[in-house]
Amino acid sequence: MEERYEKRTAFRDHFDLNDDNLYYKRLGELWAEFGNYGKRTTPAGHHFIQEIIEHNFVDWRSWNKKMHPDLVEIIKKEFPQLMCTFKKYAQ
């Protein structure tokens, strides 16, 4: 079984999220606003971003219709590669 770090690296490589400014900084900003009791938080936004940052998987199909519309538009514009369901590296 792959180690946690190896799974995270493979996940980031797969989704082209290796630039820490994009991966940690921008997704962290979105987490603060839409996922972690921010002004526009929803349970779906919380789970969608948390799964990406902490658990190395994406579940767009389950969450996109329940997320704040602004978050949906940001993902479509800035992270279109995350508009899928992908759990290969989930932990």
Beta strands, then each sheet from edge to edge (+ up, - down):
strand 1: 58-59
strand 2: 85-86
sheet 1: 1+ 2-
end
